[in-house]
Amino acid sequence: MPQTHEGMTIVEGSVADAALVSRLFFDFKPSHVIHSAASYKDPNDWIEDARVNVEGAVNVARRR
């Protein structure tokens, strides 16, 4: 069970999902965003890690 904190909403998804990122910007109207999706989950699937990092950064930058 995920931890909950007052004033925090946990959203599961991928920063590489442009529709999700767009919806979250619309719903939450953040004044600041920290993209910290950099991960290295599977050494045999570095393409997916690169996609999440690069495409995710583009998705966040487009919303600002």
Secondary structure by P-SEA (a helix, b strand, c coil): cccccccbbbbbccccaaaaaaaaaaaccccccccccccccccccaaaaaaaaaaaaaaaaaac
